[in-house]
């Protein structure tokens, strides 16, 4: 692989040796989400979950990417029920059947590990379980489309066709992003699109795929706190996120965990 350089679209192409740093950072982020899972129970506050995450980041001697980012004060985003993304942890008490996304990004030796997954407090309603299943599977359909020579439109189209084919909608207002030694970088990774459109994937690209899927319509709005995004129609929303790197014949997932999708077991 060529050494690190930038494409004409502003996308960094990383060297093969950079994959190791991303795997290490991704593993730490995934470990923290593994560990917080058993704490997700009815009666627990989202603030208590964030306190645990903050403590584990300190104990693991890594850095939170979100504390201090554009004034944000927490080590995670926790988005419950109809919150699409960027939910702020606080006094919200989880009730039986609540679904929630927990999103954590850490910096390890200068590399960013970014991942999120869904959890259920207690027992989820059938419609919520189906939403979570479809969202996870849509993410994996997007990842399956990743290979050199494919396009970012291929990724979006795979996600969109899968979710919409099951009667759900894809959020348009937020997207995945490039990362590496920075938190956010080109490209914007849309979770909808047309095959063959957009920049062509090359070996050494690092980015997240993180579809947000709604039971109702795709429109969102951001609340007065300037962070929390919710569905306009108050329908349930779900999200899963992996960070990946494009390889010669496909991709490597930096944020793998055997607990990434235990929520419906």
Backbone torsions as a table, in degrees:
resi	resn	phi	psi	omega
1	UNK	NA	142.5	174.9
2	UNK	-60.6	155.9	174.4
3	UNK	-68.6	165.6	-175.2
4	UNK	-52.6	130.6	175.0
5	UNK	-155.2	177.5	-175.9
6	UNK	-114.9	134.3	175.6
7	UNK	-76.9	172.3	179.7
8	UNK	-64.7	-22.0	175.8
9	UNK	-85.6	3.1	179.5
10	UNK	84.9	13.9	-178.2
11	UNK	-93.0	126.9	-179.3
12	UNK	-75.5	135.5	171.6
13	UNK	-102.5	117.4	-175.1
14	UNK	-92.0	152.9	176.4
15	UNK	-76.3	159.3	-177.0
16	UNK	-57.9	-36.3	-177.6
17	UNK	-68.4	-15.9	178.9
18	UNK	-73.4	-20.1	-179.1
19	UNK	-61.8	-35.0	-177.2
20	UNK	-62.2	-43.3	178.7
21	UNK	-63.0	-38.5	179.5
22	UNK	-70.0	-37.1	175.8
23	UNK	-62.9	-40.1	-179.2
24	UNK	-66.2	-45.6	179.7
25	UNK	-65.9	-42.6	179.4
26	UNK	-63.5	-37.3	179.6
27	UNK	-64.9	-38.0	179.1
28	UNK	-67.1	-45.7	178.5
29	UNK	-59.6	-42.9	179.4
30	UNK	-66.2	-38.5	178.5
31	UNK	-59.7	-43.2	-179.4
32	UNK	-63.1	-40.9	177.7
33	UNK	-69.4	-32.9	172.5
34	UNK	-58.1	-46.2	-172.2
35	UNK	-73.0	-30.6	-178.4
36	UNK	-77.0	-20.7	-175.0
37	UNK	-51.3	-50.2	-178.6
38	UNK	-63.3	-17.5	179.8
39	UNK	-82.3	-13.0	-178.6
40	UNK	-77.4	100.2	-176.4
41	UNK	-143.9	153.5	172.8
42	UNK	-55.2	139.2	180.0
43	UNK	94.8	-12.6	179.0
44	UNK	-88.6	143.2	176.2
45	UNK	-88.9	153.7	175.4
46	UNK	-65.2	-29.3	176.1
47	UNK	-64.0	-37.6	178.3
48	UNK	-65.8	-37.6	177.3
49	UNK	-64.3	-42.3	178.6
50	UNK	-67.0	-35.8	176.6
51	UNK	-60.7	-42.0	177.9
52	UNK	-61.9	-45.9	-179.0
53	UNK	-62.3	-42.9	178.7
54	UNK	-59.9	-43.2	-179.7
55	UNK	-65.3	-42.5	-179.0
56	UNK	-67.0	-36.7	177.0
57	UNK	-60.5	-41.7	178.3
58	UNK	-66.8	-42.7	-178.7
59	UNK	-65.5	-32.5	179.5
60	UNK	-83.8	-2.2	176.3
61	UNK	58.8	42.2	172.7
62	UNK	-119.8	-176.8	-173.6
63	UNK	-118.9	137.2	171.3
64	UNK	-74.0	132.1	176.7
65	UNK	-82.0	-16.8	-172.8
66	UNK	-97.7	-27.9	179.1
67	UNK	-67.1	117.3	-177.4
68	UNK	91.4	-6.8	179.3
69	UNK	-74.2	113.5	-177.9
70	UNK	50.5	35.3	177.1
71	UNK	85.1	2.1	179.9
72	UNK	-69.7	144.2	-169.8
73	UNK	-114.3	8.4	-172.0
74	UNK	-127.0	160.1	-177.9
75	UNK	-87.9	-3.0	179.7
76	UNK	-149.7	163.1	163.2
77	UNK	-109.6	134.1	-179.0
78	UNK	-128.1	113.2	-170.3
79	UNK	-115.8	114.9	-170.5
80	UNK	-106.0	131.1	172.1
81	UNK	58.1	-102.4	-176.4
82	UNK	-90.4	5.0	171.8
83	UNK	-77.9	123.7	-174.9
84	UNK	-78.4	-46.4	-179.0
85	UNK	-166.8	166.9	174.4
86	UNK	63.2	28.0	173.9
87	UNK	-65.7	136.2	-176.9
88	UNK	-91.8	124.1	177.7
89	UNK	-62.3	146.5	-179.2
90	UNK	-175.8	-135.8	-173.7
91	UNK	-85.1	-1.5	-179.9
92	UNK	-58.1	121.5	179.0
93	UNK	-95.0	126.2	-179.8
94	UNK	-70.7	136.9	176.4
95	UNK	-107.6	159.9	177.7
96	UNK	-58.2	128.1	179.4
97	UNK	95.2	-8.4	175.6
98	UNK	-63.9	140.0	171.3
99	UNK	-110.5	147.1	-176.8
100	UNK	-150.2	145.0	172.2
101	UNK	-102.1	131.9	173.2
102	UNK	-115.2	126.5	-173.8
103	UNK	-121.0	123.8	-177.4
104	UNK	-130.2	135.7	172.6
105	UNK	-129.8	128.3	178.5
106	UNK	-123.4	158.8	175.6
107	UNK	-113.1	122.8	-178.8
108	UNK	-126.6	115.0	-179.0
109	UNK	52.6	36.1	177.2
110	UNK	88.5	-7.9	-179.6
111	UNK	-101.4	146.5	-176.2
112	UNK	-100.6	127.0	173.8
113	UNK	-109.0	121.0	-170.2
114	UNK	-133.8	120.7	-179.1
115	UNK	-156.8	153.7	173.5
116	UNK	-146.0	157.3	177.8
117	UNK	-153.7	167.3	-177.7
118	UNK	-93.7	148.6	175.6
119	UNK	-136.2	161.3	175.9
120	UNK	-126.3	132.8	171.4
121	UNK	-88.5	112.4	-178.4
122	UNK	76.8	-131.7	-175.4
123	UNK	-114.2	124.5	-176.7
124	UNK	-82.3	145.8	171.4
125	UNK	-62.3	157.4	-176.9
126	UNK	-57.9	-43.1	-177.6
127	UNK	-64.8	-34.7	178.1
128	UNK	-69.9	-40.2	178.0
129	UNK	-62.5	-40.1	179.5
130	UNK	-66.2	-41.1	176.9
131	UNK	-59.0	-46.4	-179.4
132	UNK	-61.9	-44.2	179.5
133	UNK	-60.6	-48.0	-178.6
134	UNK	-63.7	-39.1	-179.4
135	UNK	-64.7	-45.3	177.0
136	UNK	-60.3	-46.6	-177.0
137	UNK	-67.5	-33.5	176.4
138	UNK	-63.8	-42.1	175.1
139	UNK	-56.3	-47.7	-177.0
140	UNK	-67.1	-32.8	174.4
141	UNK	-63.1	-40.3	176.6
142	UNK	-62.9	-43.6	179.8
143	UNK	-64.4	-37.4	178.9
144	UNK	-61.9	-24.1	-179.5
145	UNK	-81.2	-6.2	-174.2
146	UNK	-83.4	120.3	173.4
147	UNK	-167.8	153.8	176.9
148	UNK	-57.6	136.6	-179.2
149	UNK	96.0	-22.4	171.8
150	UNK	-75.5	174.1	179.7
151	UNK	-120.7	165.2	175.4
152	UNK	-65.9	-27.5	173.5
153	UNK	-63.2	-32.2	176.7
154	UNK	-63.3	-39.1	178.7
155	UNK	-64.1	-51.0	-179.0
156	UNK	-61.3	-40.8	-178.9
157	UNK	-64.9	-39.1	179.7
158	UNK	-63.1	-42.7	178.8
159	UNK	-66.8	-48.3	-176.4
160	UNK	-61.8	-47.3	-176.5
161	UNK	-65.2	-36.3	-179.9
162	UNK	-67.6	-49.1	-176.6
163	UNK	-68.1	-47.2	-178.1
164	UNK	-68.1	-29.4	176.0
165	UNK	-66.8	-13.7	178.0
166	UNK	-111.4	19.3	172.1
167	UNK	79.3	17.5	-179.7
168	UNK	-115.8	171.9	-175.8
169	UNK	-122.1	153.7	-179.9
170	UNK	-103.2	127.5	177.1
171	UNK	-65.5	131.3	179.8
172	UNK	-96.6	-18.3	-167.9
173	UNK	-82.6	-10.5	-179.7
174	UNK	-136.3	154.4	-173.5
175	UNK	-148.5	171.1	170.7
176	UNK	-76.4	179.1	-171.2
177	UNK	-157.5	157.3	170.2
178	UNK	-68.4	153.7	175.2
179	UNK	-157.1	178.4	-177.2
180	UNK	161.7	-104.6	172.2
181	UNK	-91.6	8.1	173.4
182	UNK	-131.6	158.6	-177.3
183	UNK	-74.7	-49.2	-178.1
184	UNK	-132.1	131.1	-179.7
185	UNK	-151.9	167.0	171.5
186	UNK	-58.5	147.8	7.4
187	UNK	-94.5	166.5	161.8
188	UNK	-79.1	126.1	-177.5
189	UNK	-102.7	97.2	-178.2
190	UNK	-76.6	146.7	-178.7
191	UNK	-100.3	21.1	173.4
192	UNK	-147.9	161.6	178.7
193	UNK	155.3	-171.1	-178.9
194	UNK	-118.6	139.6	178.6
195	UNK	-55.7	139.8	176.4
196	UNK	84.5	-5.0	-178.8
197	UNK	-97.8	158.0	176.8
198	UNK	87.6	175.6	-179.9
199	UNK	-58.2	151.4	178.2
200	UNK	-85.2	136.0	179.3
201	UNK	-72.2	139.8	177.2
202	UNK	-129.7	149.4	174.8
203	UNK	-55.4	133.0	179.2
204	UNK	100.1	-5.4	172.8
205	UNK	-74.6	135.4	175.1
206	UNK	-116.4	131.9	177.9
207	UNK	-163.6	167.1	175.4
208	UNK	-100.1	149.5	166.1
209	UNK	-121.1	124.9	-169.1
210	UNK	-150.1	62.1	-174.7
211	UNK	-62.1	138.8	171.2
212	UNK	-108.6	120.3	-174.3
213	UNK	-118.5	133.7	-178.4
214	UNK	-111.1	146.7	172.3
215	UNK	-70.2	-30.5	-179.6
216	UNK	-104.0	-134.6	-177.6
217	UNK	-79.9	162.9	-175.1
218	UNK	-82.6	-12.7	-171.8
219	UNK	-68.5	145.0	179.2
220	UNK	-128.3	167.2	168.8
221	UNK	-143.1	151.9	179.0
222	UNK	-100.7	132.1	-176.5
223	UNK	-75.2	176.6	-174.0
224	UNK	-64.2	-17.3	178.1
225	UNK	-74.9	-4.7	179.0
226	UNK	69.7	10.8	177.8
227	UNK	-123.6	-55.4	-168.6
228	UNK	-68.1	119.9	176.3
229	UNK	-104.9	132.2	-177.7
230	UNK	-127.4	160.9	173.2
231	UNK	-72.2	136.5	-179.1
232	UNK	-64.1	-33.4	-178.0
233	UNK	-93.4	7.6	178.2
234	UNK	66.5	15.7	176.5
235	UNK	-74.4	157.6	179.3
236	UNK	-65.1	147.4	177.9
237	UNK	-132.8	148.0	177.9
238	UNK	-137.5	158.4	-178.8
239	UNK	-153.2	141.8	166.3
240	UNK	-130.3	148.9	-178.0
241	UNK	-140.0	129.9	168.3
242	UNK	-121.2	150.6	168.4
243	UNK	-101.9	134.1	-174.8
244	UNK	-134.4	162.0	172.3
245	UNK	-128.5	135.4	-179.3
246	UNK	-76.7	131.3	178.7
247	UNK	-109.9	-177.4	-177.3
248	UNK	-63.3	-29.2	-175.4
249	UNK	-128.2	12.4	-179.3
250	UNK	169.0	-119.1	177.3
251	UNK	-157.7	163.1	170.5
252	UNK	-114.4	136.8	177.3
253	UNK	-93.7	119.0	-176.4
254	UNK	-78.3	-19.6	-170.5
255	UNK	-113.9	30.5	-179.6
256	UNK	-64.6	146.2	174.0
257	UNK	-158.7	140.4	177.3
258	UNK	-73.7	-5.2	175.1
259	UNK	-105.4	10.5	-175.3
260	UNK	-62.3	-34.2	-177.7
261	UNK	-133.0	62.9	177.9
262	UNK	-96.4	0.8	-162.3
263	UNK	-65.7	-26.7	-176.7
264	UNK	-105.0	8.5	178.5
265	UNK	-65.0	NA	NA
